[in-house]
Structures are given as structure tokens and as C-alpha cells.
């Protein structure tokens, strides 16, 4: 008796078209990864704070980022006008 060849789950000659990823989706993916990295870094800062006994380390880093962002807004002319 001849053995039957099992067919693979893929159909030969079938072209699969991958959907195009928009620039906005790429930006959102990159932002999500960056936010994940930032959250990991802040967790590490909390751990360093606990291990070294230096109080307020994560808060000082947040303040430094906030000041840097405010300066960037001023340089770009984005600050609110009263």
C-alpha cells in the first residue's frame, strides 16, 4: 500500500498580503515602548532609593524632566500666552 503524503496547512501559491502599517501606528508603537522603558527606569530609581537610603530620587528625576519639557516649550514658542 502506498503512503499518502500529508498536505501542509499552507496552500501552495497562496500570496498573503500584509496590511500596511501607518506612520501613526508606528509612532504609537514607539511611544508605547518608550513609556514602558520610562516606567522600568522609574521602578529602578525607586529600588535604588530603597537600597541607598536616598529619599526623593524619583521625585527629583520627575522634576528635572518637567523643567526640561517646560524649557523646550518656551524655546518652541508653545507656552500659554496670557
mmCIF file of the N, C-alpha and C atoms, coordinates in Angstrom:
data_MODEL
# 
_entry.id   MODEL 
# 
loop_
_atom_site.group_PDB 
_atom_site.id 
_atom_site.type_symbol 
_atom_site.label_atom_id 
_atom_site.label_alt_id 
_atom_site.label_comp_id 
_atom_site.label_asym_id 
_atom_site.label_entity_id 
_atom_site.label_seq_id 
_atom_site.pdbx_PDB_ins_code 
_atom_site.Cartn_x 
_atom_site.Cartn_y 
_atom_site.Cartn_z 
_atom_site.occupancy 
_atom_site.B_iso_or_equiv 
_atom_site.pdbx_formal_charge 
_atom_site.auth_seq_id 
_atom_site.auth_comp_id 
_atom_site.auth_asym_id 
_atom_site.auth_atom_id 
_atom_site.pdbx_PDB_model_num 
ATOM 1   N N  . UNK A 1 1  ? 0.823  -1.184 0.000  1.00 0.00 ? 1  UNK A N  1 
ATOM 2   C CA . UNK A 1 1  ? 0.000  0.000  0.000  1.00 0.00 ? 1  UNK A CA 1 
ATOM 3   C C  . UNK A 1 1  ? 0.872  1.254  0.000  1.00 0.00 ? 1  UNK A C  1 
ATOM 4   N N  . UNK A 1 2  ? 0.523  2.203  -0.815 1.00 0.00 ? 2  UNK A N  1 
ATOM 5   C CA . UNK A 1 2  ? 1.282  3.438  -0.873 1.00 0.00 ? 2  UNK A CA 1 
ATOM 6   C C  . UNK A 1 2  ? 0.836  4.374  0.243  1.00 0.00 ? 2  UNK A C  1 
ATOM 7   N N  . UNK A 1 3  ? 1.826  5.052  0.829  1.00 0.00 ? 3  UNK A N  1 
ATOM 8   C CA . UNK A 1 3  ? 1.502  6.020  1.875  1.00 0.00 ? 3  UNK A CA 1 
ATOM 9   C C  . UNK A 1 3  ? 1.070  7.320  1.221  1.00 0.00 ? 3  UNK A C  1 
ATOM 10  N N  . UNK A 1 4  ? 0.043  7.916  1.763  1.00 0.00 ? 4  UNK A N  1 
ATOM 11  C CA . UNK A 1 4  ? -0.428 9.202  1.252  1.00 0.00 ? 4  UNK A CA 1 
ATOM 12  C C  . UNK A 1 4  ? 0.410  10.315 1.862  1.00 0.00 ? 4  UNK A C  1 
ATOM 13  N N  . UNK A 1 5  ? 0.803  11.241 1.028  1.00 0.00 ? 5  UNK A N  1 
ATOM 14  C CA . UNK A 1 5  ? 1.547  12.387 1.526  1.00 0.00 ? 5  UNK A CA 1 
ATOM 15  C C  . UNK A 1 5  ? 0.582  13.324 2.247  1.00 0.00 ? 5  UNK A C  1 
ATOM 16  N N  . UNK A 1 6  ? 0.978  13.743 3.432  1.00 0.00 ? 6  UNK A N  1 
ATOM 17  C CA . UNK A 1 6  ? 0.118  14.686 4.165  1.00 0.00 ? 6  UNK A CA 1 
ATOM 18  C C  . UNK A 1 6  ? 0.334  16.080 3.602  1.00 0.00 ? 6  UNK A C  1 
ATOM 19  N N  . UNK A 1 7  ? -0.744 16.798 3.413  1.00 0.00 ? 7  UNK A N  1 
ATOM 20  C CA . UNK A 1 7  ? -0.662 18.150 2.886  1.00 0.00 ? 7  UNK A CA 1 
ATOM 21  C C  . UNK A 1 7  ? -0.349 19.107 4.020  1.00 0.00 ? 7  UNK A C  1 
ATOM 22  N N  . UNK A 1 8  ? 0.488  20.061 3.742  1.00 0.00 ? 8  UNK A N  1 
ATOM 23  C CA . UNK A 1 8  ? 0.790  21.067 4.757  1.00 0.00 ? 8  UNK A CA 1 
ATOM 24  C C  . UNK A 1 8  ? -0.403 21.995 4.916  1.00 0.00 ? 8  UNK A C  1 
ATOM 25  N N  . UNK A 1 9  ? -0.401 22.713 6.033  1.00 0.00 ? 9  UNK A N  1 
ATOM 26  C CA . UNK A 1 9  ? -1.523 23.616 6.301  1.00 0.00 ? 9  UNK A CA 1 
ATOM 27  C C  . UNK A 1 9  ? -1.511 24.823 5.368  1.00 0.00 ? 9  UNK A C  1 
ATOM 28  N N  . UNK A 1 10 ? -0.360 25.093 4.737  1.00 0.00 ? 10 UNK A N  1 
ATOM 29  C CA . UNK A 1 10 ? -0.289 26.219 3.809  1.00 0.00 ? 10 UNK A CA 1 
ATOM 30  C C  . UNK A 1 10 ? -0.615 25.745 2.399  1.00 0.00 ? 10 UNK A C  1 
ATOM 31  N N  . UNK A 1 11 ? -1.398 26.532 1.713  1.00 0.00 ? 11 UNK A N  1 
ATOM 32  C CA . UNK A 1 11 ? -1.745 26.215 0.341  1.00 0.00 ? 11 UNK A CA 1 
ATOM 33  C C  . UNK A 1 11 ? -0.661 26.756 -0.573 1.00 0.00 ? 11 UNK A C  1 
ATOM 34  N N  . UNK A 1 12 ? -0.098 25.907 -1.428 1.00 0.00 ? 12 UNK A N  1 
ATOM 35  C CA . UNK A 1 12 ? 0.946  26.412 -2.324 1.00 0.00 ? 12 UNK A CA 1 
ATOM 36  C C  . UNK A 1 12 ? 0.377  27.449 -3.291 1.00 0.00 ? 12 UNK A C  1 
ATOM 37  N N  . UNK A 1 13 ? 1.169  28.480 -3.523 1.00 0.00 ? 13 UNK A N  1 
ATOM 38  C CA . UNK A 1 13 ? 0.754  29.509 -4.462 1.00 0.00 ? 13 UNK A CA 1 
ATOM 39  C C  . UNK A 1 13 ? -0.127 30.582 -3.843 1.00 0.00 ? 13 UNK A C  1 
ATOM 40  N N  . UNK A 1 14 ? -0.406 30.487 -2.539 1.00 0.00 ? 14 UNK A N  1 
ATOM 41  C CA . UNK A 1 14 ? -1.259 31.473 -1.872 1.00 0.00 ? 14 UNK A CA 1 
ATOM 42  C C  . UNK A 1 14 ? -0.389 32.649 -1.449 1.00 0.00 ? 14 UNK A C  1 
ATOM 43  N N  . UNK A 1 15 ? -0.712 33.810 -1.962 1.00 0.00 ? 15 UNK A N  1 
ATOM 44  C CA . UNK A 1 15 ? 0.038  35.014 -1.604 1.00 0.00 ? 15 UNK A CA 1 
ATOM 45  C C  . UNK A 1 15 ? -0.684 35.721 -0.467 1.00 0.00 ? 15 UNK A C  1 
ATOM 46  N N  . UNK A 1 16 ? 0.029  35.896 0.626  1.00 0.00 ? 16 UNK A N  1 
ATOM 47  C CA . UNK A 1 16 ? -0.535 36.600 1.772  1.00 0.00 ? 16 UNK A CA 1 
ATOM 48  C C  . UNK A 1 16 ? -0.055 38.041 1.717  1.00 0.00 ? 16 UNK A C  1 
ATOM 49  N N  . UNK A 1 17 ? -0.983 38.952 1.762  1.00 0.00 ? 17 UNK A N  1 
ATOM 50  C CA . UNK A 1 17 ? -0.655 40.375 1.715  1.00 0.00 ? 17 UNK A CA 1 
ATOM 51  C C  . UNK A 1 17 ? -0.738 40.920 3.129  1.00 0.00 ? 17 UNK A C  1 
ATOM 52  N N  . UNK A 1 18 ? 0.388  41.433 3.605  1.00 0.00 ? 18 UNK A N  1 
ATOM 53  C CA . UNK A 1 18 ? 0.431  42.020 4.939  1.00 0.00 ? 18 UNK A CA 1 
ATOM 54  C C  . UNK A 1 18 ? -0.143 43.430 4.880  1.00 0.00 ? 18 UNK A C  1 
ATOM 55  N N  . UNK A 1 19 ? -0.959 43.816 5.858  1.00 0.00 ? 19 UNK A N  1 
ATOM 56  C CA . UNK A 1 19 ? -1.502 45.178 5.860  1.00 0.00 ? 19 UNK A CA 1 
ATOM 57  C C  . UNK A 1 19 ? -0.380 46.190 6.098  1.00 0.00 ? 19 UNK A C  1 
ATOM 58  N N  . UNK A 1 20 ? -0.508 47.334 5.457  1.00 0.00 ? 20 UNK A N  1 
ATOM 59  C CA . UNK A 1 20 ? 0.472  48.396 5.618  1.00 0.00 ? 20 UNK A CA 1 
ATOM 60  C C  . UNK A 1 20 ? 0.322  49.008 7.012  1.00 0.00 ? 20 UNK A C  1 
ATOM 61  N N  . UNK A 1 21 ? 1.448  49.241 7.665  1.00 0.00 ? 21 UNK A N  1 
ATOM 62  C CA . UNK A 1 21 ? 1.433  49.882 8.976  1.00 0.00 ? 21 UNK A CA 1 
ATOM 63  C C  . UNK A 1 21 ? 1.563  51.383 8.740  1.00 0.00 ? 21 UNK A C  1 
ATOM 64  N N  . UNK A 1 22 ? 0.604  52.130 9.237  1.00 0.00 ? 22 UNK A N  1 
ATOM 65  C CA . UNK A 1 22 ? 0.625  53.575 9.019  1.00 0.00 ? 22 UNK A CA 1 
ATOM 66  C C  . UNK A 1 22 ? 1.697  54.222 9.884  1.00 0.00 ? 22 UNK A C  1 
ATOM 67  N N  . UNK A 1 23 ? 2.074  55.427 9.516  1.00 0.00 ? 23 UNK A N  1 
ATOM 68  C CA . UNK A 1 23 ? 3.072  56.169 10.284 1.00 0.00 ? 23 UNK A CA 1 
ATOM 69  C C  . UNK A 1 23 ? 2.573  56.437 11.697 1.00 0.00 ? 23 UNK A C  1 
ATOM 70  N N  . UNK A 1 24 ? 1.282  56.700 11.832 1.00 0.00 ? 24 UNK A N  1 
ATOM 71  C CA . UNK A 1 24 ? 0.720  56.956 13.156 1.00 0.00 ? 24 UNK A CA 1 
ATOM 72  C C  . UNK A 1 24 ? 0.833  55.712 14.029 1.00 0.00 ? 24 UNK A C  1 
ATOM 73  N N  . UNK A 1 25 ? 0.569  54.548 13.458 1.00 0.00 ? 25 UNK A N  1 
ATOM 74  C CA . UNK A 1 25 ? 0.677  53.307 14.217 1.00 0.00 ? 25 UNK A CA 1 
ATOM 75  C C  . UNK A 1 25 ? 2.119  53.081 14.643 1.00 0.00 ? 25 UNK A C  1 
ATOM 76  N N  . UNK A 1 26 ? 3.074  53.347 13.759 1.00 0.00 ? 26 UNK A N  1 
ATOM 77  C CA . UNK A 1 26 ? 4.486  53.210 14.112 1.00 0.00 ? 26 UNK A CA 1 
ATOM 78  C C  . UNK A 1 26 ? 4.826  54.142 15.267 1.00 0.00 ? 26 UNK A C  1 
ATOM 79  N N  . UNK A 1 27 ? 4.321  55.375 15.209 1.00 0.00 ? 27 UNK A N  1 
ATOM 80  C CA . UNK A 1 27 ? 4.575  56.357 16.259 1.00 0.00 ? 27 UNK A CA 1 
ATOM 81  C C  . UNK A 1 27 ? 3.966  55.888 17.577 1.00 0.00 ? 27 UNK A C  1 
ATOM 82  N N  . UNK A 1 28 ? 2.748  55.344 17.519 1.00 0.00 ? 28 UNK A N  1 
ATOM 83  C CA . UNK A 1 28 ? 2.093  54.862 18.735 1.00 0.00 ? 28 UNK A CA 1 
ATOM 84  C C  . UNK A 1 28 ? 2.839  53.677 19.332 1.00 0.00 ? 28 UNK A C  1 
ATOM 85  N N  . UNK A 1 29 ? 3.346  52.788 18.491 1.00 0.00 ? 29 UNK A N  1 
ATOM 86  C CA . UNK A 1 29 ? 4.129  51.645 18.974 1.00 0.00 ? 29 UNK A CA 1 
ATOM 87  C C  . UNK A 1 29 ? 5.410  52.136 19.639 1.00 0.00 ? 29 UNK A C  1 
ATOM 88  N N  . UNK A 1 30 ? 6.087  53.079 18.991 1.00 0.00 ? 30 UNK A N  1 
ATOM 89  C CA . UNK A 1 30 ? 7.328  53.623 19.548 1.00 0.00 ? 30 UNK A CA 1 
ATOM 90  C C  . UNK A 1 30 ? 7.059  54.335 20.873 1.00 0.00 ? 30 UNK A C  1 
ATOM 91  N N  . UNK A 1 31 ? 5.958  55.070 20.940 1.00 0.00 ? 31 UNK A N  1 
ATOM 92  C CA . UNK A 1 31 ? 5.606  55.767 22.179 1.00 0.00 ? 31 UNK A CA 1 
ATOM 93  C C  . UNK A 1 31 ? 5.314  54.764 23.290 1.00 0.00 ? 31 UNK A C  1 
ATOM 94  N N  . UNK A 1 32 ? 4.613  53.708 22.966 1.00 0.00 ? 32 UNK A N  1 
ATOM 95  C CA . UNK A 1 32 ? 4.320  52.678 23.954 1.00 0.00 ? 32 UNK A CA 1 
ATOM 96  C C  . UNK A 1 32 ? 5.582  52.023 24.489 1.00 0.00 ? 32 UNK A C  1 
ATOM 97  N N  . UNK A 1 33 ? 6.531  51.749 23.600 1.00 0.00 ? 33 UNK A N  1 
ATOM 98  C CA . UNK A 1 33 ? 7.800  51.156 24.032 1.00 0.00 ? 33 UNK A CA 1 
ATOM 99  C C  . UNK A 1 33 ? 8.582  52.131 24.894 1.00 0.00 ? 33 UNK A C  1 
ATOM 100 N N  . UNK A 1 34 ? 8.572  53.400 24.516 1.00 0.00 ? 34 UNK A N  1 
ATOM 101 C CA . UNK A 1 34 ? 9.283  54.412 25.297 1.00 0.00 ? 34 UNK A CA 1 
ATOM 102 C C  . UNK A 1 34 ? 8.663  54.567 26.682 1.00 0.00 ? 34 UNK A C  1 
ATOM 103 N N  . UNK A 1 35 ? 7.352  54.542 26.740 1.00 0.00 ? 35 UNK A N  1 
ATOM 104 C CA . UNK A 1 35 ? 6.680  54.652 28.046 1.00 0.00 ? 35 UNK A CA 1 
ATOM 105 C C  . UNK A 1 35 ? 7.007  53.440 28.913 1.00 0.00 ? 35 UNK A C  1 
ATOM 106 N N  . UNK A 1 36 ? 7.082  52.270 28.315 1.00 0.00 ? 36 UNK A N  1 
ATOM 107 C CA . UNK A 1 36 ? 7.467  51.069 29.057 1.00 0.00 ? 36 UNK A CA 1 
ATOM 108 C C  . UNK A 1 36 ? 8.887  51.183 29.598 1.00 0.00 ? 36 UNK A C  1 
ATOM 109 N N  . UNK A 1 37 ? 9.791  51.699 28.768 1.00 0.00 ? 37 UNK A N  1 
ATOM 110 C CA . UNK A 1 37 ? 11.174 51.908 29.210 1.00 0.00 ? 37 UNK A CA 1 
ATOM 111 C C  . UNK A 1 37 ? 11.240 52.922 30.347 1.00 0.00 ? 37 UNK A C  1 
ATOM 112 N N  . UNK A 1 38 ? 10.460 53.982 30.236 1.00 0.00 ? 38 UNK A N  1 
ATOM 113 C CA . UNK A 1 38 ? 10.436 55.003 31.281 1.00 0.00 ? 38 UNK A CA 1 
ATOM 114 C C  . UNK A 1 38 ? 9.892  54.438 32.588 1.00 0.00 ? 38 UNK A C  1 
ATOM 115 N N  . UNK A 1 39 ? 8.845  53.635 32.519 1.00 0.00 ? 39 UNK A N  1 
ATOM 116 C CA . UNK A 1 39 ? 8.287  53.012 33.721 1.00 0.00 ? 39 UNK A CA 1 
ATOM 117 C C  . UNK A 1 39 ? 9.308  52.075 34.364 1.00 0.00 ? 39 UNK A C  1 
ATOM 118 N N  . UNK A 1 40 ? 10.040 51.305 33.547 1.00 0.00 ? 40 UNK A N  1 
ATOM 119 C CA . UNK A 1 40 ? 11.083 50.428 34.081 1.00 0.00 ? 40 UNK A CA 1 
ATOM 120 C C  . UNK A 1 40 ? 12.176 51.234 34.783 1.00 0.00 ? 40 UNK A C  1 
ATOM 121 N N  . UNK A 1 41 ? 12.557 52.353 34.170 1.00 0.00 ? 41 UNK A N  1 
ATOM 122 C CA . UNK A 1 41 ? 13.591 53.205 34.754 1.00 0.00 ? 41 UNK A CA 1 
ATOM 123 C C  . UNK A 1 41 ? 13.140 53.783 36.086 1.00 0.00 ? 41 UNK A C  1 
ATOM 124 N N  . UNK A 1 42 ? 11.894 54.213 36.156 1.00 0.00 ? 42 UNK A N  1 
ATOM 125 C CA . UNK A 1 42 ? 11.383 54.765 37.415 1.00 0.00 ? 42 UNK A CA 1 
ATOM 126 C C  . UNK A 1 42 ? 11.321 53.688 38.496 1.00 0.00 ? 42 UNK A C  1 
ATOM 127 N N  . UNK A 1 43 ? 10.972 52.445 38.124 1.00 0.00 ? 43 UNK A N  1 
ATOM 128 C CA . UNK A 1 43 ? 10.991 51.342 39.104 1.00 0.00 ? 43 UNK A CA 1 
ATOM 129 C C  . UNK A 1 43 ? 12.408 51.113 39.626 1.00 0.00 ? 43 UNK A C  1 
ATOM 130 N N  . UNK A 1 44 ? 13.381 51.200 38.724 1.00 0.00 ? 44 UNK A N  1 
ATOM 131 C CA . UNK A 1 44 ? 14.769 51.036 39.142 1.00 0.00 ? 44 UNK A CA 1 
ATOM 132 C C  . UNK A 1 44 ? 15.203 52.170 40.065 1.00 0.00 ? 44 UNK A C  1 
ATOM 133 N N  . UNK A 1 45 ? 14.746 53.385 39.798 1.00 0.00 ? 45 UNK A N  1 
ATOM 134 C CA . UNK A 1 45 ? 15.073 54.506 40.672 1.00 0.00 ? 45 UNK A CA 1 
ATOM 135 C C  . UNK A 1 45 ? 14.499 54.299 42.070 1.00 0.00 ? 45 UNK A C  1 
ATOM 136 N N  . UNK A 1 46 ? 13.281 53.782 42.150 1.00 0.00 ? 46 UNK A N  1 
ATOM 137 C CA . UNK A 1 46 ? 12.676 53.502 43.452 1.00 0.00 ? 46 UNK A CA 1 
ATOM 138 C C  . UNK A 1 46 ? 13.499 52.444 44.182 1.00 0.00 ? 46 UNK A C  1 
ATOM 139 N N  . UNK A 1 47 ? 13.957 51.427 43.459 1.00 0.00 ? 47 UNK A N  1 
ATOM 140 C CA . UNK A 1 47 ? 14.782 50.382 44.056 1.00 0.00 ? 47 UNK A CA 1 
ATOM 141 C C  . UNK A 1 47 ? 16.114 50.957 44.549 1.00 0.00 ? 47 UNK A C  1 
ATOM 142 N N  . UNK A 1 48 ? 16.744 51.803 43.732 1.00 0.00 ? 48 UNK A N  1 
ATOM 143 C CA . UNK A 1 48 ? 17.998 52.451 44.136 1.00 0.00 ? 48 UNK A CA 1 
ATOM 144 C C  . UNK A 1 48 ? 17.758 53.294 45.378 1.00 0.00 ? 48 UNK A C  1 
ATOM 145 N N  . UNK A 1 49 ? 16.638 53.984 45.405 1.00 0.00 ? 49 UNK A N  1 
ATOM 146 C CA . UNK A 1 49 ? 16.298 54.810 46.567 1.00 0.00 ? 49 UNK A CA 1 
ATOM 147 C C  . UNK A 1 49 ? 16.197 53.944 47.828 1.00 0.00 ? 49 UNK A C  1 
ATOM 148 N N  . UNK A 1 50 ? 15.555 52.798 47.713 1.00 0.00 ? 50 UNK A N  1 
ATOM 149 C CA . UNK A 1 50 ? 15.404 51.906 48.869 1.00 0.00 ? 50 UNK A CA 1 
ATOM 150 C C  . UNK A 1 50 ? 16.750 51.320 49.300 1.00 0.00 ? 50 UNK A C  1 
ATOM 151 N N  . UNK A 1 51 ? 17.590 50.937 48.320 1.00 0.00 ? 51 UNK A N  1 
ATOM 152 C CA . UNK A 1 51 ? 18.868 50.306 48.641 1.00 0.00 ? 51 UNK A CA 1 
ATOM 153 C C  . UNK A 1 51 ? 19.884 51.287 49.217 1.00 0.00 ? 51 UNK A C  1 
ATOM 154 N N  . UNK A 1 52 ? 19.850 52.531 48.763 1.00 0.00 ? 52 UNK A N  1 
ATOM 155 C CA . UNK A 1 52 ? 20.840 53.515 49.203 1.00 0.00 ? 52 UNK A CA 1 
ATOM 156 C C  . UNK A 1 52 ? 20.347 54.399 50.327 1.00 0.00 ? 52 UNK A C  1 
ATOM 157 N N  . UNK A 1 53 ? 19.050 54.453 50.523 1.00 0.00 ? 53 UNK A N  1 
ATOM 158 C CA . UNK A 1 53 ? 18.508 55.322 51.565 1.00 0.00 ? 53 UNK A CA 1 
ATOM 159 C C  . UNK A 1 53 ? 18.386 56.775 51.148 1.00 0.00 ? 53 UNK A C  1 
ATOM 160 N N  . UNK A 1 54 ? 18.610 57.048 49.875 1.00 0.00 ? 54 UNK A N  1 
ATOM 161 C CA . UNK A 1 54 ? 18.479 58.432 49.389 1.00 0.00 ? 54 UNK A CA 1 
ATOM 162 C C  . UNK A 1 54 ? 17.015 58.711 49.108 1.00 0.00 ? 54 UNK A C  1 
ATOM 163 N N  . UNK A 1 55 ? 16.417 59.561 49.894 1.00 0.00 ? 55 UNK A N  1 
ATOM 164 C CA . UNK A 1 55 ? 14.990 59.864 49.755 1.00 0.00 ? 55 UNK A CA 1 
ATOM 165 C C  . UNK A 1 55 ? 14.760 60.868 48.630 1.00 0.00 ? 55 UNK A C  1 
ATOM 166 N N  . UNK A 1 56 ? 13.676 60.679 47.894 1.00 0.00 ? 56 UNK A N  1 
ATOM 167 C CA . UNK A 1 56 ? 13.234 61.652 46.904 1.00 0.00 ? 56 UNK A CA 1 
ATOM 168 C C  . UNK A 1 56 ? 13.904 61.553 45.544 1.00 0.00 ? 56 UNK A C  1 
ATOM 169 N N  . UNK A 1 57 ? 14.637 60.492 45.281 1.00 0.00 ? 57 UNK A N  1 
ATOM 170 C CA . UNK A 1 57 ? 15.339 60.366 44.000 1.00 0.00 ? 57 UNK A CA 1 
ATOM 171 C C  . UNK A 1 57 ? 14.372 60.352 42.814 1.00 0.00 ? 57 UNK A C  1 
ATOM 172 N N  . UNK A 1 58 ? 13.321 59.517 42.813 1.00 0.00 ? 58 UNK A N  1 
ATOM 173 C CA . UNK A 1 58 ? 12.390 59.538 41.669 1.00 0.00 ? 58 UNK A CA 1 
ATOM 174 C C  . UNK A 1 58 ? 11.696 60.895 41.495 1.00 0.00 ? 58 UNK A C  1 
ATOM 175 N N  . UNK A 1 59 ? 11.393 61.551 42.605 1.00 0.00 ? 59 UNK A N  1 
ATOM 176 C CA . UNK A 1 59 ? 10.731 62.854 42.519 1.00 0.00 ? 59 UNK A CA 1 
ATOM 177 C C  . UNK A 1 59 ? 11.662 63.899 41.906 1.00 0.00 ? 59 UNK A C  1 
ATOM 178 N N  . UNK A 1 60 ? 12.949 63.845 42.248 1.00 0.00 ? 60 UNK A N  1 
ATOM 179 C CA . UNK A 1 60 ? 13.907 64.800 41.661 1.00 0.00 ? 60 UNK A CA 1 
ATOM 180 C C  . UNK A 1 60 ? 14.058 64.561 40.165 1.00 0.00 ? 60 UNK A C  1 
ATOM 181 N N  . UNK A 1 61 ? 14.043 63.298 39.753 1.00 0.00 ? 61 UNK A N  1 
ATOM 182 C CA . UNK A 1 61 ? 14.136 62.987 38.321 1.00 0.00 ? 61 UNK A CA 1 
ATOM 183 C C  . UNK A 1 61 ? 12.891 63.513 37.594 1.00 0.00 ? 61 UNK A C  1 
ATOM 184 N N  . UNK A 1 62 ? 11.715 63.313 38.196 1.00 0.00 ? 62 UNK A N  1 
ATOM 185 C CA . UNK A 1 62 ? 10.470 63.831 37.587 1.00 0.00 ? 62 UNK A CA 1 
ATOM 186 C C  . UNK A 1 62 ? 10.509 65.349 37.466 1.00 0.00 ? 62 UNK A C  1 
ATOM 187 N N  . UNK A 1 63 ? 11.009 66.019 38.485 1.00 0.00 ? 63 UNK A N  1 
ATOM 188 C CA . UNK A 1 63 ? 11.109 67.476 38.452 1.00 0.00 ? 63 UNK A CA 1 
ATOM 189 C C  . UNK A 1 63 ? 12.074 67.931 37.358 1.00 0.00 ? 63 UNK A C  1 
ATOM 190 N N  . UNK A 1 64 ? 13.191 67.215 37.210 1.00 0.00 ? 64 UNK A N  1 
ATOM 191 C CA . UNK A 1 64 ? 14.168 67.567 36.165 1.00 0.00 ? 64 UNK A CA 1 
ATOM 192 C C  . UNK A 1 64 ? 13.551 67.400 34.774 1.00 0.00 ? 64 UNK A C  1 
ATOM 193 N N  . UNK A 1 65 ? 12.797 66.302 34.555 1.00 0.00 ? 65 UNK A N  1 
ATOM 194 C CA . UNK A 1 65 ? 12.123 66.106 33.268 1.00 0.00 ? 65 UNK A CA 1 
ATOM 195 C C  . UNK A 1 65 ? 11.093 67.204 33.027 1.00 0.00 ? 65 UNK A C  1 
ATOM 196 N N  . UNK A 1 66 ? 10.339 67.546 34.061 1.00 0.00 ? 66 UNK A N  1 
ATOM 197 C CA . UNK A 1 66 ? 9.320  68.582 33.931 1.00 0.00 ? 66 UNK A CA 1 
ATOM 198 C C  . UNK A 1 66 ? 9.949  69.916 33.556 1.00 0.00 ? 66 UNK A C  1 
ATOM 199 N N  . UNK A 1 67 ? 11.050 70.267 34.212 1.00 0.00 ? 67 UNK A N  1 
ATOM 200 C CA . UNK A 1 67 ? 11.745 71.517 33.885 1.00 0.00 ? 67 UNK A CA 1 
ATOM 201 C C  . UNK A 1 67 ? 12.276 71.501 32.455 1.00 0.00 ? 67 UNK A C  1 
ATOM 202 N N  . UNK A 1 68 ? 12.823 70.367 32.035 1.00 0.00 ? 68 UNK A N  1 
ATOM 203 C CA . UNK A 1 68 ? 13.347 70.261 30.665 1.00 0.00 ? 68 UNK A CA 1 
ATOM 204 C C  . UNK A 1 68 ? 12.227 70.416 29.644 1.00 0.00 ? 68 UNK A C  1 
ATOM 205 N N  . UNK A 1 69 ? 11.069 69.821 29.913 1.00 0.00 ? 69 UNK A N  1 
ATOM 206 C CA . UNK A 1 69 ? 9.936  69.954 28.995 1.00 0.00 ? 69 UNK A CA 1 
ATOM 207 C C  . UNK A 1 69 ? 9.416  71.386 28.948 1.00 0.00 ? 69 UNK A C  1 
ATOM 208 N N  . UNK A 1 70 ? 9.382  72.049 30.086 1.00 0.00 ? 70 UNK A N  1 
ATOM 209 C CA . UNK A 1 70 ? 8.938  73.451 30.105 1.00 0.00 ? 70 UNK A CA 1 
ATOM 210 C C  . UNK A 1 70 ? 9.903  74.329 29.308 1.00 0.00 ? 70 UNK A C  1 
ATOM 211 N N  . UNK A 1 71 ? 11.204 74.088 29.438 1.00 0.00 ? 71 UNK A N  1 
ATOM 212 C CA . UNK A 1 71 ? 12.187 74.852 28.655 1.00 0.00 ? 71 UNK A CA 1 
ATOM 213 C C  . UNK A 1 71 ? 11.995 74.603 27.162 1.00 0.00 ? 71 UNK A C  1 
ATOM 214 N N  . UNK A 1 72 ? 11.757 73.368 26.796 1.00 0.00 ? 72 UNK A N  1 
ATOM 215 C CA . UNK A 1 72 ? 11.537 73.044 25.382 1.00 0.00 ? 72 UNK A CA 1 
ATOM 216 C C  . UNK A 1 72 ? 10.293 73.757 24.857 1.00 0.00 ? 72 UNK A C  1 
ATOM 217 N N  . UNK A 1 73 ? 9.251  73.825 25.672 1.00 0.00 ? 73 UNK A N  1 
ATOM 218 C CA . UNK A 1 73 ? 8.038  74.541 25.248 1.00 0.00 ? 73 UNK A CA 1 
ATOM 219 C C  . UNK A 1 73 ? 8.321  76.029 25.062 1.00 0.00 ? 73 UNK A C  1 
ATOM 220 N N  . UNK A 1 74 ? 9.103  76.619 25.979 1.00 0.00 ? 74 UNK A N  1 
ATOM 221 C CA . UNK A 1 74 ? 9.443  78.036 25.851 1.00 0.00 ? 74 UNK A CA 1 
ATOM 222 C C  . UNK A 1 74 ? 10.255 78.289 24.592 1.00 0.00 ? 74 UNK A C  1 
ATOM 223 N N  . UNK A 1 75 ? 11.247 77.441 24.312 1.00 0.00 ? 75 UNK A N  1 
ATOM 224 C CA . UNK A 1 75 ? 12.083 77.615 23.121 1.00 0.00 ? 75 UNK A CA 1 
ATOM 225 C C  . UNK A 1 75 ? 11.285 77.462 21.840 1.00 0.00 ? 75 UNK A C  1 
ATOM 226 N N  . UNK A 1 76 ? 10.278 76.600 21.852 1.00 0.00 ? 76 UNK A N  1 
ATOM 227 C CA . UNK A 1 76 ? 9.487  76.372 20.639 1.00 0.00 ? 76 UNK A CA 1 
ATOM 228 C C  . UNK A 1 76 ? 8.332  77.368 20.489 1.00 0.00 ? 76 UNK A C  1 
ATOM 229 N N  . UNK A 1 77 ? 8.119  78.190 21.510 1.00 0.00 ? 77 UNK A N  1 
ATOM 230 C CA . UNK A 1 77 ? 7.037  79.167 21.451 1.00 0.00 ? 77 UNK A CA 1 
ATOM 231 C C  . UNK A 1 77 ? 5.675  78.587 21.770 1.00 0.00 ? 77 UNK A C  1 
ATOM 232 N N  . UNK A 1 78 ? 5.644  77.461 22.460 1.00 0.00 ? 78 UNK A N  1 
ATOM 233 C CA . UNK A 1 78 ? 4.384  76.790 22.769 1.00 0.00 ? 78 UNK A CA 1 
ATOM 234 C C  . UNK A 1 78 ? 3.776  77.185 24.110 1.00 0.00 ? 78 UNK A C  1 
ATOM 235 N N  . UNK A 1 79 ? 4.443  78.036 24.867 1.00 0.00 ? 79 UNK A N  1 
ATOM 236 C CA . UNK A 1 79 ? 3.905  78.352 26.187 1.00 0.00 ? 79 UNK A CA 1 
ATOM 237 C C  . UNK A 1 79 ? 2.626  79.164 26.060 1.00 0.00 ? 79 UNK A C  1 
ATOM 238 N N  . UNK A 1 80 ? 1.775  79.041 27.037 1.00 0.00 ? 80 UNK A N  1 
ATOM 239 C CA . UNK A 1 80 ? 0.476  79.715 27.012 1.00 0.00 ? 80 UNK A CA 1 
ATOM 240 C C  . UNK A 1 80 ? 0.669  81.217 27.168 1.00 0.00 ? 80 UNK A C  1 
ATOM 241 N N  . UNK A 1 81 ? 0.002  81.953 26.330 1.00 0.00 ? 81 UNK A N  1 
ATOM 242 C CA . UNK A 1 81 ? 0.046  83.421 26.432 1.00 0.00 ? 81 UNK A CA 1 
ATOM 243 C C  . UNK A 1 81 ? -1.153 83.878 27.238 1.00 0.00 ? 81 UNK A C  1 
ATOM 244 N N  . UNK A 1 82 ? -0.891 84.830 28.134 1.00 0.00 ? 82 UNK A N  1 
ATOM 245 C CA . UNK A 1 82 ? -1.984 85.347 28.992 1.00 0.00 ? 82 UNK A CA 1 
ATOM 246 C C  . UNK A 1 82 ? -2.463 86.671 28.495 1.00 0.00 ? 82 UNK A C  1 
# 
